[in-house]
Amino acid sequence: MPERKPEWQVIIDLLRATDSRELNRISRKLLNRLVRMEASGATDLLERFDQAYMNTRGDENQPSQKTNLREIEAIFEETFKIAKTCLSEDELSSLIMKWVSEGRTRFLTLATEKQGISLFEITENLNRFCMLPENERLLSEAEENGIRVSLIRRFLTDSPQFINVAKRYIRIGDISKMIQKSIGPAGGTGRLGGKGAGLFLAQRIIEEAQKKYPVLQNVRVPKTWYLLSDGILDFLHYNALEEIINLKYRTLDEIRQEYSYFQQVFKQSQFSSEIMQGLSLALDDLEGKPIIVRSSSLLEDSFGAAFSGKYKSLFLANKGTKRQRMEALMDAVAEVYASTFSPDAIQYRIERDLLDFQEQMGCLIQEVVGAEVDARFYMPTFAGVAFSNNEFRWSPRIKRRDGVIRLVAGLGTRAVDRVGDDYPMLIAPGQPNLRVNTNPEDILRYSQKHIDVIDLHELNFKTLVFNELLHEHGNEYPGLTRLVQVYDHGQLLPPSVASFDPKKSDLLITFDNLLTRTPFVEQIRLLLQILSEALCVPVDIEFASNGLHLYVLQCRPQAQPRDRANISIPDDVPDESKIFTAHKYVSDGFVEAKYIVYVDPAEYDALETAEEMTDIARVISAINSTLPKNSFILMGPGRWGSRGDIKLGVRVTYSDINRSSALIEIARNKGGYVPEVSFGTHFFQDLVETGIYYLPLYPDDKSVIFNEEFLKTSPNMLPKYVSWAEKYERVVRLIDVSEITGGKIIRLIMDGDAGKALAYLYNPDEVPGEEEWEAPPCKK
């Protein structure tokens, strides 16, 4: 009777007869294993293998010869002989069966390494892998890492910096689950886009952190579907709109004129059947809750190019018949697609040398976090945005690393947008007890007065007066006692449960109980710390709460200002040379400019129509296009770039001011202009990324200097540069500082650590003495 072959020998004989490539793969793995075990003779075999390869090499400049296969086969035969001497039959059989099992999943390795693999093909292969019995889903550590990196590159980004972080947190199963909620052309190769990739990675980082930090157990990410980035190309091809791709090469004036038209063209266009099918599945999954369609382009939220507020994000009530909900969703997606070609977005890309990049637009279709009030209004209990670094510190005890939170009741739009008539709460999570306002009068004046909601009856986004909402439906507002205090005869009182009646009380949003009696501040502080450490950059996050859980809505690198230098303010500047000083909300900055563009607050307030005020923004835009980049400082009343009452600030957009070097917002008691510190808004992110310094001025503060006479009596050069704006000379003053001062310029020094700023006339031709201040050297 023939001797029974060991199990491993049976497998090897079968492979020798049927699959020589698999046999060679297993033989190589076995040889490497024996070398690591320092088995006798294994190292010599490896050297023979290397020598067999080296013998095929000729001159460096000519092709090498093929390896002698018989020599390789002989080496592998010797490998098994050595293995029999140092491994038991069971050990050798176990190893070979493990490697054979790993080979059964090689289809996934091959698929993920395939360049340009379609959504359909990668989905099929991932599903096939996940349906294998668990004991057959065997991958070596190297193979698993390779597959994860390939999947991250396929669906998230090519960025090595991002991949290096993501591969430590994202598993194959995570990608498989994400694909089940992804929408795109079956043959497409689209990605999640920047916003989607950032949120997807942040979710995995938070889930890992929850194992260590119990305080984060109630942190969630809302239910989200992903419309992949090549969906916009499918949309353009389906509607024969390819020529719009080259719209970006027209002048900005042409784009401004035609953008509204193209937006309507998009909204009147159709989607392909496979995209409509995916959107239909998303609506079924998200039924019963309002949704938001968020832009997620390939460039968005990347390092140095956040595109904050450049693309649309649109709320939908998600009410009505399935057909009505579907039409509303497609209309919103089309409008987000159109925003890819908006003037601000194209201007932003021009400045960062990204115009030639084919900007593909993905979308997040996300459940809105919140609760219903009176079965009509839907909003979060509170929402906001938080940053790792605090650039506008209201106390010398607050450090940059203490971070900042912009917190509002209701939808977070009032935290990320500039609104002309309201204030968010600012908190430093590292120093939560150091508040911006401490006495009841200031708290009353600077408290939030309005709230953004979704109206489920009228199916639209709406702004309500907060106290009016409470007087009608206060008992239904979730977690109200954590948000408000009772204002009674100049005093702030806690909302006593026994006597608290929101329909009768005069309430102020102070978030007092939220900040002092819940783990909210610690949760935000930890999230900022964990995410910034994992991503190796400061971050900003958007968040919202439904009263039960805290949801992270977005995570991206925080916009960073220019390189900081040690800047100090000279103490020997003559008073007659000083234009203004400041000592509140001062960040670091250094500016030298030839021109001042001054919008007179009193004259702006005296304008009688909204049309005239809109014209002032047009004048500013024309000056911005005419003067050399970084040659002028903008000064004017109120909150620039805000939505709301146009009387409270010049309603400019990013492309109207992007060539200025600094924006100085003037707060006068007369007229009610009180700049809300813009830190954390999309508007502020634009200023930071572009290198435009921001400073609020309070001229009525007796401790500061404000040389209004210089600004109001200097010759006005506006007609010379913008001839059609002559009728607005009394409102907008363009001062050529060099011309009227005999060659001097205006120098602005902002010392954030000292909390002081000074703008003064400076002669650039003067040679500074040893005791005089010198500008820091430029970093190359």
Steps between C-alpha positions, in 0.01 A plus 500: 500500500653838397603736778243775572619841391483781754224752440738777398660275238160426345431873469841571346465214248158632399637851452797366303255340258242781481635842607874560472465873583329422829765235575778753442327753724471250786859381447629859526303557820635175648861591414460842661347335807792260533753783470324689781510180708876480428449142378821326398566542127218752442729800469718313248190422294399866502848595381471240219166656406660845487796364303268333249347841440834684493640260238234617257610864522716635223628848438294774666406635159362179351207273593566221750445132417215290631558311823574126467170348614653158567744660742212677677299176518801321647537769766133466595534118521789549742280743694243228575775257599636748756145571623444130574803499729400798717119497489263224600253365245216676678687833511593479133148396398350783706727760339435383145123478551505852645687633197269313263200654678657842467534431129122460476464871579760615250218603268441796732867596498507487121176698471603780735837538329330541163524857376166665423288212631131582467255541786312188384810280484645605834159458665468148358844400628449650845162328534657170392772540763260595780271204420782248549488303827706679762759222512560543126540879509868458578743771399859551596572826679679633193214404267239656729699823523540507123127449441405768753739752347371420150139546614582827675671622184206386286219656704656772717817665370848461352649727767790316672445707815135393519571135410770473766242589765199323351665159465536484879124532555303390194435128449381310194158451659466876553548564128254221415230656720570844353457369144153371591402865553681640196337622179680530169519376141554122499799538271629807680810557710382782727600573859327635809655846463684696767214555742383140477850358543569724800178401676545129421850498650395711800224249578751214516739703718216585738384137517851395602517779760168392653669180619727714717284800597156422653403869474484459120253210506206713384690658207361398161520576128161550330369255242670593172483399133778584254441620144840433347705769330461380140123535530538856373674374183218252447254790546682724250531224237138389543379856434760591234640777722869421453578851373428638847819334625699769317292784646777541759735642233278802437549829683350532846266773377364266233461221755312733736263600221429146384511302825132548589402383152716188516367424847147494357619282210630248754176510700296432185717202398451129567693221673585162349290203611775338708561823696125541552480144628775570753337825614171312543667245729652782704159665543347172618775464760473864616120517501342684790780750567608821326820465300785722390682469168863599569761565233802268508732582212836332443685817603274596789628490860852411389815644656524869408181498291191460717261671253299612806160621385595496131267215411136457598355301788119489490238393754190304396192433714472156334120506529225411253456215256798295386488679165499845663788407727692360203449815294616717790812286549595505131446876489732547799771274356484689169545831683799364692647382168448847351689660791815333363498777239414793729716815478629467857600136452681570174677806644610289796641232269680758285683635806621153595604395148221240495304629203621228262413223744183317394294580807253215547218560745375234737215549746413381848129432549476517876230474761454833681558460873216635709146466629154633413331783687122525463524243216599794281847634575805276488840594642784371717494587869833671436769493233823671408859478390819443701868564423825361639669842491356824633615798293283766673557481872281722719715445810881491543450178697368325190768335288484411133490129584188550718288499184164663447135397460233702319174377651138575401153370569330343198666429167874569489467738206513794742838375620670442163341791308536867587161639595446872521281512807603232746780347707613144573646398835882480500665252737863395533479126581840519671379791719118466509457731800654801321195643322492784248221680688457482876254767616125456435472809277769378259362146509157640408640713218717229346274198546346309210160647407401293195500132415522318166256213449343284230128569457335161438174664385639752255787262412772765525787637705384777731632743763280560806519732801609264776281639778194501274559132429532430873191700596296280267675162521762528777381192687580285196855624442733210593751574775397865528610539863860428396499790253331794673490716810219725619569874468319673785555868586863503392582163654559160344327217685514125442189346343349338810311186404221576746424856388643505149245597234660572160175650373513777759865542595745736332770255394856549379710238323808465721561121485584526871377155606638339184847638572505439876279195561562273200813340346456703179813718534715202596362304204588776254843551657573128473370475144723788389800348677446145371425599142785752473749252648384223265501724191820683604340840430270740686140425404162664486182301553131571462265343752135486604292342776144371513498529879613139547810449288778720367553457125813588302390632160833592343874488568777669302843660546470844659595788273837634607622861482828599341823412674513681830802704603584670827333836438517783750351847481748791507454741790652807332243570227391868512131549579448697179609193299254263667183413307339261749571265788316195632521271801211258457486178294847556358676222311854501359562694181724737309378710206651775288263666254492799269123558503216516750146430379273654762122456508370779724266339758276806538467555125429131440230511767348805329442315172128469449457186291629145497590554134742778595656282769538220247672751270760561773593132482533541121731799552716296739512218244610742227776642722606145585536423129691822427760541775807274519463193720583557870545875442198620700324474835120488516326689781129533554195453721354189652512144381635464151377206297207419729148390419210681662450876532714664230521818711718313748791443262619513139368189328809389311603150400843343498582601143413865581781541759749221426780738389502710819763458771282568806135547594429742785141493629396819681258480793343833594243537775306731272313295243528174692800364311655237722717254309439145611844340504496300180740228616372160392266613224549406137573870440783491752646180352528683168692784663740265679576284197550799272724678749261791556534622859187580698460753781194653670527866612305667781559876443267606783727330752687793657815292544558458125614736224285549191618775264167555330608842371772341284251251356228758429706796375773337291453542122265239357639322192187291438396672171849444360480124547123432473354775284139381515501512884532879524158538665620288794806713579355603834458133602810332359836672533806366316807656660837481324716519813829522310385790285362719779785434748799535269581131464391357834290184531266367765647229718277281718658290775282252691648331808264221603693402812498857632144556376591830331499642147631823349458650153727795422662695218847369425776612266640187331810692386615571854791289622402365842733572788614243750213574734231506233268214418590289199265288298573128536690344209296322237509122516596337175 
